[in-house]
Amino acid sequence: MISVIGSSPSVGKSTLCRALADWLAGLGASVDHFEEADVLTRRRLTELLRLPTRL
């Protein structure tokens, strides 16, 4: 799992994650890239982090 955290908006977090996911997928890695807004739709993540699930 890779998580990218930045100190402010528009520092390139999403761009970096998208490029990294594309690069890894291009190497044949299995990649499940999702945006921050989608975290609560991932049942396993919400279980691990003890967050409410939003489906």
PQR file with spaces between the fields and no chain letter, atoms N, CA, C, O and H, PARSE charges and radii, in Angstrom:
ATOM       1  N    MET     1       0.842   -1.156    0.000 -0.4000 1.5000
ATOM       2  CA   MET     1       0.000    0.000    0.000 -0.0000 2.0000
ATOM       3  C    MET     1       0.896    1.229    0.000  0.5500 1.7000
ATOM       4  O    MET     1       1.883    1.304    0.732 -0.5500 1.4000
ATOM       5  N    ILE     2       0.535    2.169   -0.820 -0.4000 1.5000
ATOM       6  CA   ILE     2       1.254    3.437   -0.884 -0.0000 2.0000
ATOM       7  C    ILE     2       0.263    4.551   -0.591  0.5500 1.7000
ATOM       8  O    ILE     2      -0.813    4.604   -1.186 -0.5500 1.4000
ATOM       9  H    ILE     2      -0.267    2.108   -1.414  0.4000 1.0000
ATOM      10  N    SER     3       0.617    5.422    0.305 -0.4000 1.5000
ATOM      11  CA   SER     3      -0.208    6.576    0.638 -0.0000 2.0000
ATOM      12  C    SER     3       0.643    7.819    0.456  0.5500 1.7000
ATOM      13  O    SER     3       1.807    7.846    0.855 -0.5500 1.4000
ATOM      14  H    SER     3       1.492    5.379    0.788  0.4000 1.0000
ATOM      15  N    VAL     4       0.071    8.838   -0.139 -0.4000 1.5000
ATOM      16  CA   VAL     4       0.795   10.092   -0.357 -0.0000 2.0000
ATOM      17  C    VAL     4       0.081   11.188    0.408  0.5500 1.7000
ATOM      18  O    VAL     4      -1.127   11.379    0.261 -0.5500 1.4000
ATOM      19  H    VAL     4      -0.875    8.816   -0.463  0.4000 1.0000
ATOM      20  N    ILE     5       0.828   11.900    1.216 -0.4000 1.5000
ATOM      21  CA   ILE     5       0.276   12.969    2.038 -0.0000 2.0000
ATOM      22  C    ILE     5       1.030   14.255    1.720  0.5500 1.7000
ATOM      23  O    ILE     5       2.258   14.260    1.635 -0.5500 1.4000
ATOM      24  H    ILE     5       1.809   11.745    1.335  0.4000 1.0000
ATOM      25  N    GLY     6       0.290   15.336    1.547 -0.4000 1.5000
ATOM      26  CA   GLY     6       0.908   16.631    1.275 -0.0000 2.0000
ATOM      27  C    GLY     6       0.413   17.670    2.255  0.5500 1.7000
ATOM      28  O    GLY     6      -0.646   17.516    2.863 -0.5500 1.4000
ATOM      29  H    GLY     6      -0.707   15.332    1.617  0.4000 1.0000
ATOM      30  N    SER     7       1.181   18.721    2.400 -0.4000 1.5000
ATOM      31  CA   SER     7       0.863   19.738    3.399 -0.0000 2.0000
ATOM      32  C    SER     7      -0.158   20.766    2.923  0.5500 1.7000
ATOM      33  O    SER     7      -0.660   21.559    3.720 -0.5500 1.4000
ATOM      34  H    SER     7       2.042   18.846    1.906  0.4000 1.0000
ATOM      35  N    SER     8      -0.465   20.755    1.636 -0.4000 1.5000
ATOM      36  CA   SER     8      -1.423   21.738    1.121 -0.0000 2.0000
ATOM      37  C    SER     8      -2.036   21.227   -0.182  0.5500 1.7000
ATOM      38  O    SER     8      -1.515   20.300   -0.802 -0.5500 1.4000
ATOM      39  H    SER     8      -0.058   20.111    0.989  0.4000 1.0000
ATOM      40  N    PRO     9      -3.144   21.840   -0.588 -0.5600 1.5000
ATOM      41  CA   PRO     9      -3.755   21.471   -1.867  0.2800 2.0000
ATOM      42  C    PRO     9      -2.849   21.837   -3.043  0.5500 1.7000
ATOM      43  O    PRO     9      -2.021   22.742   -2.943 -0.5500 1.4000
ATOM      44  N    SER    10      -3.015   21.139   -4.132 -0.4000 1.5000
ATOM      45  CA   SER    10      -2.331   21.451   -5.398 -0.0000 2.0000
ATOM      46  C    SER    10      -0.820   21.312   -5.359  0.5500 1.7000
ATOM      47  O    SER    10      -0.111   22.021   -6.072 -0.5500 1.4000
ATOM      48  H    SER    10      -3.688   20.404   -4.214  0.4000 1.0000
ATOM      49  N    VAL    11      -0.319   20.392   -4.519 -0.4000 1.5000
ATOM      50  CA   VAL    11       1.123   20.144   -4.528 -0.0000 2.0000
ATOM      51  C    VAL    11       1.490   18.953   -5.404  0.5500 1.7000
ATOM      52  O    VAL    11       2.668   18.630   -5.549 -0.5500 1.4000
ATOM      53  H    VAL    11      -0.896   19.816   -3.940  0.4000 1.0000
ATOM      54  N    GLY    12       0.475   18.289   -5.996 -0.4000 1.5000
ATOM      55  CA   GLY    12       0.742   17.214   -6.940 -0.0000 2.0000
ATOM      56  C    GLY    12       0.511   15.815   -6.421  0.5500 1.7000
ATOM      57  O    GLY    12       0.991   14.857   -7.027 -0.5500 1.4000
ATOM      58  H    GLY    12      -0.483   18.551   -5.878  0.4000 1.0000
ATOM      59  N    LYS    13      -0.204   15.658   -5.324 -0.4000 1.5000
ATOM      60  CA   LYS    13      -0.431   14.329   -4.750 -0.0000 2.0000
ATOM      61  C    LYS    13      -1.180   13.414   -5.714  0.5500 1.7000
ATOM      62  O    LYS    13      -0.754   12.284   -5.955 -0.5500 1.4000
ATOM      63  H    LYS    13      -0.594   16.436   -4.831  0.4000 1.0000
ATOM      64  N    SER    14      -2.273   13.887   -6.258 -0.4000 1.5000
ATOM      65  CA   SER    14      -3.067   13.062   -7.183 -0.0000 2.0000
ATOM      66  C    SER    14      -2.299   12.757   -8.452  0.5500 1.7000
ATOM      67  O    SER    14      -2.357   11.639   -8.962 -0.5500 1.4000
ATOM      68  H    SER    14      -2.619   14.804   -6.063  0.4000 1.0000
ATOM      69  N    THR    15      -1.588   13.733   -8.958 -0.4000 1.5000
ATOM      70  CA   THR    15      -0.788   13.539  -10.165 -0.0000 2.0000
ATOM      71  C    THR    15       0.296   12.500   -9.923  0.5500 1.7000
ATOM      72  O    THR    15       0.519   11.626  -10.762 -0.5500 1.4000
ATOM      73  H    THR    15      -1.541   14.642   -8.543  0.4000 1.0000
ATOM      74  N    LEU    16       0.964   12.587   -8.794 -0.4000 1.5000
ATOM      75  CA   LEU    16       2.001   11.613   -8.444 -0.0000 2.0000
ATOM      76  C    LEU    16       1.423   10.214   -8.325  0.5500 1.7000
ATOM      77  O    LEU    16       1.988    9.261   -8.860 -0.5500 1.4000
ATOM      78  H    LEU    16       0.783   13.296   -8.112  0.4000 1.0000
ATOM      79  N    CYS    17       0.300   10.084   -7.627 -0.4000 1.5000
ATOM      80  CA   CYS    17      -0.320    8.769   -7.444 -0.0000 2.0000
ATOM      81  C    CYS    17      -0.773    8.169   -8.773  0.5500 1.7000
ATOM      82  O    CYS    17      -0.591    6.976   -9.016 -0.5500 1.4000
ATOM      83  H    CYS    17      -0.159   10.858   -7.192  0.4000 1.0000
ATOM      84  N    ARG    18      -1.360    8.995   -9.623 -0.4000 1.5000
ATOM      85  CA   ARG    18      -1.815    8.512  -10.930 -0.0000 2.0000
ATOM      86  C    ARG    18      -0.630    8.028  -11.763  0.5500 1.7000
ATOM      87  O    ARG    18      -0.694    6.967  -12.384 -0.5500 1.4000
ATOM      88  H    ARG    18      -1.509    9.964   -9.425  0.4000 1.0000
ATOM      89  N    ALA    19       0.450    8.808  -11.776 -0.4000 1.5000
ATOM      90  CA   ALA    19       1.641    8.438  -12.543 -0.0000 2.0000
ATOM      91  C    ALA    19       2.282    7.167  -11.980  0.5500 1.7000
ATOM      92  O    ALA    19       2.714    6.300  -12.740 -0.5500 1.4000
ATOM      93  H    ALA    19       0.502    9.671  -11.272  0.4000 1.0000
ATOM      94  N    LEU    20       2.342    7.058  -10.679 -0.4000 1.5000
ATOM      95  CA   LEU    20       2.919    5.877  -10.043 -0.0000 2.0000
ATOM      96  C    LEU    20       2.092    4.634  -10.341  0.5500 1.7000
ATOM      97  O    LEU    20       2.645    3.577  -10.643 -0.5500 1.4000
ATOM      98  H    LEU    20       1.991    7.762  -10.062  0.4000 1.0000
ATOM      99  N    ALA    21       0.770    4.758  -10.258 -0.4000 1.5000
ATOM     100  CA   ALA    21      -0.116    3.630  -10.568 -0.0000 2.0000
ATOM     101  C    ALA    21       0.045    3.203  -12.022  0.5500 1.7000
ATOM     102  O    ALA    21       0.111    2.009  -12.314 -0.5500 1.4000
ATOM     103  H    ALA    21       0.321    5.617  -10.012  0.4000 1.0000
ATOM     104  N    ASP    22       0.107    4.169  -12.936 -0.4000 1.5000
ATOM     105  CA   ASP    22       0.297    3.846  -14.354 -0.0000 2.0000
ATOM     106  C    ASP    22       1.635    3.161  -14.590  0.5500 1.7000
ATOM     107  O    ASP    22       1.717    2.196  -15.350 -0.5500 1.4000
ATOM     108  H    ASP    22       0.053    5.139  -12.699  0.4000 1.0000
ATOM     109  N    TRP    23       2.674    3.655  -13.944 -0.4000 1.5000
ATOM     110  CA   TRP    23       4.021    3.091  -14.103 -0.0000 2.0000
ATOM     111  C    TRP    23       4.054    1.649  -13.591  0.5500 1.7000
ATOM     112  O    TRP    23       4.563    0.758  -14.270 -0.5500 1.4000
ATOM     113  H    TRP    23       2.607    4.439  -13.327  0.4000 1.0000
ATOM     114  N    LEU    24       3.514    1.424  -12.398 -0.4000 1.5000
ATOM     115  CA   LEU    24       3.503    0.073  -11.831 -0.0000 2.0000
ATOM     116  C    LEU    24       2.666   -0.887  -12.670  0.5500 1.7000
ATOM     117  O    LEU    24       3.059   -2.032  -12.893 -0.5500 1.4000
ATOM     118  H    LEU    24       3.101    2.148  -11.846  0.4000 1.0000
ATOM     119  N    ALA    25       1.515   -0.416  -13.132 -0.4000 1.5000
ATOM     120  CA   ALA    25       0.667   -1.260  -13.990 -0.0000 2.0000
ATOM     121  C    ALA    25       1.404   -1.594  -15.286  0.5500 1.7000
ATOM     122  O    ALA    25       1.293   -2.709  -15.796 -0.5500 1.4000
ATOM     123  H    ALA    25       1.195    0.514  -12.951  0.4000 1.0000
ATOM     124  N    GLY    26       2.149   -0.639  -15.813 -0.4000 1.5000
ATOM     125  CA   GLY    26       2.933   -0.865  -17.025 -0.0000 2.0000
ATOM     126  C    GLY    26       4.021   -1.908  -16.834  0.5500 1.7000
ATOM     127  O    GLY    26       4.443   -2.560  -17.790 -0.5500 1.4000
ATOM     128  H    GLY    26       2.239    0.267  -15.398  0.4000 1.0000
ATOM     129  N    LEU    27       4.473   -2.063  -15.591 -0.4000 1.5000
ATOM     130  CA   LEU    27       5.477   -3.086  -15.273 -0.0000 2.0000
ATOM     131  C    LEU    27       4.831   -4.449  -15.014  0.5500 1.7000
ATOM     132  O    LEU    27       5.522   -5.441  -14.782 -0.5500 1.4000
ATOM     133  H    LEU    27       4.130   -1.534  -14.815  0.4000 1.0000
ATOM     134  N    GLY    28       3.489   -4.481  -15.056 -0.4000 1.5000
ATOM     135  CA   GLY    28       2.784   -5.738  -14.855 -0.0000 2.0000
ATOM     136  C    GLY    28       2.261   -5.940  -13.443  0.5500 1.7000
ATOM     137  O    GLY    28       1.708   -6.996  -13.137 -0.5500 1.4000
ATOM     138  H    GLY    28       2.928   -3.675  -15.245  0.4000 1.0000
ATOM     139  N    ALA    29       2.427   -4.948  -12.578 -0.4000 1.5000
ATOM     140  CA   ALA    29       1.938   -5.068  -11.205 -0.0000 2.0000
ATOM     141  C    ALA    29       0.415   -4.932  -11.165  0.5500 1.7000
ATOM     142  O    ALA    29      -0.179   -4.245  -11.996 -0.5500 1.4000
ATOM     143  H    ALA    29       2.877   -4.090  -12.827  0.4000 1.0000
ATOM     144  N    SER    30      -0.192   -5.576  -10.213 -0.4000 1.5000
ATOM     145  CA   SER    30      -1.628   -5.436   -9.998 -0.0000 2.0000
ATOM     146  C    SER    30      -1.840   -4.163   -9.173  0.5500 1.7000
ATOM     147  O    SER    30      -1.354   -4.060   -8.047 -0.5500 1.4000
ATOM     148  H    SER    30       0.290   -6.134   -9.538  0.4000 1.0000
ATOM     149  N    VAL    31      -2.558   -3.212   -9.730 -0.4000 1.5000
ATOM     150  CA   VAL    31      -2.715   -1.895   -9.093 -0.0000 2.0000
ATOM     151  C    VAL    31      -4.194   -1.601   -8.885  0.5500 1.7000
ATOM     152  O    VAL    31      -5.003   -1.765   -9.798 -0.5500 1.4000
ATOM     153  H    VAL    31      -2.953   -3.296  -10.645  0.4000 1.0000
ATOM     154  N    ASP    32      -4.535   -1.172   -7.694 -0.4000 1.5000
ATOM     155  CA   ASP    32      -5.888   -0.728   -7.385 -0.0000 2.0000
ATOM     156  C    ASP    32      -5.776    0.713   -6.915  0.5500 1.7000
ATOM     157  O    ASP    32      -5.651    0.976   -5.719 -0.5500 1.4000
ATOM     158  H    ASP    32      -3.877   -1.039   -6.952  0.4000 1.0000
ATOM     159  N    HIS    33      -5.820    1.636   -7.852 -0.4000 1.5000
ATOM     160  CA   HIS    33      -5.668    3.055   -7.542 -0.0000 2.0000
ATOM     161  C    HIS    33      -7.049    3.674   -7.353  0.5500 1.7000
ATOM     162  O    HIS    33      -7.928    3.522   -8.201 -0.5500 1.4000
ATOM     163  H    HIS    33      -5.922    1.422   -8.823  0.4000 1.0000
ATOM     164  N    PHE    34      -7.230    4.365   -6.248 -0.4000 1.5000
ATOM     165  CA   PHE    34      -8.503    5.044   -6.019 -0.0000 2.0000
ATOM     166  C    PHE    34      -8.251    6.381   -5.331  0.5500 1.7000
ATOM     167  O    PHE    34      -7.250    6.573   -4.641 -0.5500 1.4000
ATOM     168  H    PHE    34      -6.516    4.488   -5.559  0.4000 1.0000
ATOM     169  N    GLU    35      -9.175    7.278   -5.539 -0.4000 1.5000
ATOM     170  CA   GLU    35      -9.065    8.632   -5.009 -0.0000 2.0000
ATOM     171  C    GLU    35      -9.440    8.668   -3.527  0.5500 1.7000
ATOM     172  O    GLU    35     -10.099    7.759   -3.022 -0.5500 1.4000
ATOM     173  H    GLU    35      -9.988    7.122   -6.100  0.4000 1.0000
ATOM     174  N    GLU    36      -9.022    9.701   -2.858 -0.4000 1.5000
ATOM     175  CA   GLU    36      -9.312    9.883   -1.437 -0.0000 2.0000
ATOM     176  C    GLU    36     -10.812    9.818   -1.153  0.5500 1.7000
ATOM     177  O    GLU    36     -11.232    9.245   -0.148 -0.5500 1.4000
ATOM     178  H    GLU    36      -8.487   10.439   -3.269  0.4000 1.0000
ATOM     179  N    ALA    37     -11.605   10.397   -2.025 -0.4000 1.5000
ATOM     180  CA   ALA    37     -13.056   10.420   -1.830 -0.0000 2.0000
ATOM     181  C    ALA    37     -13.666    9.021   -1.847  0.5500 1.7000
ATOM     182  O    ALA    37     -14.789    8.834   -1.377 -0.5500 1.4000
ATOM     183  H    ALA    37     -11.263   10.862   -2.842  0.4000 1.0000
ATOM     184  N    ASP    38     -12.947    8.042   -2.378 -0.4000 1.5000
ATOM     185  CA   ASP    38     -13.457    6.677   -2.482 -0.0000 2.0000
ATOM     186  C    ASP    38     -13.044    5.772   -1.326  0.5500 1.7000
ATOM     187  O    ASP    38     -13.425    4.602   -1.306 -0.5500 1.4000
ATOM     188  H    ASP    38     -12.035    8.194   -2.759  0.4000 1.0000
ATOM     189  N    VAL    39     -12.286    6.270   -0.377 -0.4000 1.5000
ATOM     190  CA   VAL    39     -11.792    5.439    0.717 -0.0000 2.0000
ATOM     191  C    VAL    39     -12.936    4.783    1.475  0.5500 1.7000
ATOM     192  O    VAL    39     -12.862    3.596    1.790 -0.5500 1.4000
ATOM     193  H    VAL    39     -11.976    7.220   -0.393  0.4000 1.0000
ATOM     194  N    LEU    40     -13.988    5.532    1.774 -0.4000 1.5000
ATOM     195  CA   LEU    40     -15.084    4.975    2.563 -0.0000 2.0000
ATOM     196  C    LEU    40     -15.927    3.967    1.795  0.5500 1.7000
ATOM     197  O    LEU    40     -16.802    3.332    2.384 -0.5500 1.4000
ATOM     198  H    LEU    40     -14.048    6.496    1.518  0.4000 1.0000
ATOM     199  N    THR    41     -15.688    3.804    0.501 -0.4000 1.5000
ATOM     200  CA   THR    41     -16.409    2.791   -0.271 -0.0000 2.0000
ATOM     201  C    THR    41     -15.648    1.465   -0.280  0.5500 1.7000
ATOM     202  O    THR    41     -16.136    0.478   -0.831 -0.5500 1.4000
ATOM     203  H    THR    41     -14.978    4.320    0.023  0.4000 1.0000
ATOM     204  N    ARG    42     -14.478    1.434    0.314 -0.4000 1.5000
ATOM     205  CA   ARG    42     -13.646    0.224    0.371 -0.0000 2.0000
ATOM     206  C    ARG    42     -13.863   -0.476    1.703  0.5500 1.7000
ATOM     207  O    ARG    42     -13.308   -0.068    2.724 -0.5500 1.4000
ATOM     208  H    ARG    42     -14.082    2.236    0.762  0.4000 1.0000
ATOM     209  N    ARG    43     -14.669   -1.527    1.690 -0.4000 1.5000
ATOM     210  CA   ARG    43     -15.059   -2.192    2.933 -0.0000 2.0000
ATOM     211  C    ARG    43     -13.846   -2.627    3.760  0.5500 1.7000
ATOM     212  O    ARG    43     -13.830   -2.407    4.972 -0.5500 1.4000
ATOM     213  H    ARG    43     -15.119   -1.858    0.861  0.4000 1.0000
ATOM     214  N    ARG    44     -12.858   -3.219    3.158 -0.4000 1.5000
ATOM     215  CA   ARG    44     -11.704   -3.715    3.925 -0.0000 2.0000
ATOM     216  C    ARG    44     -10.947   -2.563    4.585  0.5500 1.7000
ATOM     217  O    ARG    44     -10.494   -2.697    5.722 -0.5500 1.4000
ATOM     218  H    ARG    44     -12.871   -3.397    2.174  0.4000 1.0000
ATOM     219  N    LEU    45     -10.804   -1.441    3.894 -0.4000 1.5000
ATOM     220  CA   LEU    45     -10.122   -0.293    4.497 -0.0000 2.0000
ATOM     221  C    LEU    45     -10.912    0.265    5.676  0.5500 1.7000
ATOM     222  O    LEU    45     -10.340    0.599    6.714 -0.5500 1.4000
ATOM     223  H    LEU    45     -11.172   -1.332    2.971  0.4000 1.0000
ATOM     224  N    THR    46     -12.224    0.362    5.510 -0.4000 1.5000
ATOM     225  CA   THR    46     -13.026    0.891    6.608 -0.0000 2.0000
ATOM     226  C    THR    46     -12.981   -0.039    7.818  0.5500 1.7000
ATOM     227  O    THR    46     -13.027    0.417    8.960 -0.5500 1.4000
ATOM     228  H    THR    46     -12.689    0.090    4.667  0.4000 1.0000
ATOM     229  N    GLU    47     -12.891   -1.349    7.563 -0.4000 1.5000
ATOM     230  CA   GLU    47     -12.754   -2.293    8.677 -0.0000 2.0000
ATOM     231  C    GLU    47     -11.418   -2.113    9.379  0.5500 1.7000
ATOM     232  O    GLU    47     -11.368   -2.052   10.607 -0.5500 1.4000
ATOM     233  H    GLU    47     -12.853   -1.720    6.635  0.4000 1.0000
ATOM     234  N    LEU    48     -10.339   -2.027    8.617 -0.4000 1.5000
ATOM     235  CA   LEU    48      -9.010   -1.864    9.205 -0.0000 2.0000
ATOM     236  C    LEU    48      -8.872   -0.562    9.970  0.5500 1.7000
ATOM     237  O    LEU    48      -8.255   -0.521   11.034 -0.5500 1.4000
ATOM     238  H    LEU    48     -10.380   -2.076    7.619  0.4000 1.0000
ATOM     239  N    LEU    49      -9.450    0.507    9.425 -0.4000 1.5000
ATOM     240  CA   LEU    49      -9.331    1.819   10.044 -0.0000 2.0000
ATOM     241  C    LEU    49     -10.467    2.121   11.016  0.5500 1.7000
ATOM     242  O    LEU    49     -10.491    3.174   11.655 -0.5500 1.4000
ATOM     243  H    LEU    49      -9.952    0.474    8.560  0.4000 1.0000
ATOM     244  N    ARG    50     -11.413    1.179   11.120 -0.4000 1.5000
ATOM     245  CA   ARG    50     -12.589    1.336   11.990 -0.0000 2.0000
ATOM     246  C    ARG    50     -13.357    2.613   11.661  0.5500 1.7000
ATOM     247  O    ARG    50     -13.697    3.405   12.539 -0.5500 1.4000
ATOM     248  H    ARG    50     -11.394    0.324   10.601  0.4000 1.0000
ATOM     249  N    LEU    51     -13.612    2.782   10.388 -0.4000 1.5000
ATOM     250  CA   LEU    51     -14.375    3.933    9.888 -0.0000 2.0000
ATOM     251  C    LEU    51     -15.769    3.477    9.471  0.5500 1.7000
ATOM     252  O    LEU    51     -15.972    2.297    9.184 -0.5500 1.4000
ATOM     253  H    LEU    51     -13.335    2.138    9.674  0.4000 1.0000
ATOM     254  N    PRO    52     -16.725    4.391    9.433 -0.5600 1.5000
ATOM     255  CA   PRO    52     -18.050    4.020    8.923  0.2800 2.0000
ATOM     256  C    PRO    52     -17.984    3.740    7.432  0.5500 1.7000
ATOM     257  O    PRO    52     -17.245    4.404    6.705 -0.5500 1.4000
ATOM     258  N    THR    53     -18.744    2.774    6.979 -0.4000 1.5000
ATOM     259  CA   THR    53     -18.765    2.411    5.563 -0.0000 2.0000
ATOM     260  C    THR    53     -19.781    3.262    4.823  0.5500 1.7000
ATOM     261  O    THR    53     -20.888    3.464    5.323 -0.5500 1.4000
ATOM     262  H    THR    53     -19.344    2.234    7.569  0.4000 1.0000
ATOM     263  N    ARG    54     -19.439    3.761    3.658 -0.4000 1.5000
ATOM     264  CA   ARG    54     -20.364    4.483    2.799 -0.0000 2.0000
ATOM     265  C    ARG    54     -20.460    3.728    1.484  0.5500 1.7000
ATOM     266  O    ARG    54     -19.498    3.700    0.715 -0.5500 1.4000
ATOM     267  H    ARG    54     -18.540    3.597    3.252  0.4000 1.0000
ATOM     268  N    LEU    55     -21.619    3.109    1.214 -0.4000 1.5000
ATOM     269  CA   LEU    55     -21.780    2.323   -0.010 -0.0000 2.0000
ATOM     270  C    LEU    55     -22.764    2.936   -0.933  0.5500 1.7000
ATOM     271  O    LEU    55     -23.017    2.398   -2.011 -0.5500 1.4000
ATOM     272  H    LEU    55     -22.400    3.132    1.838  0.4000 1.0000
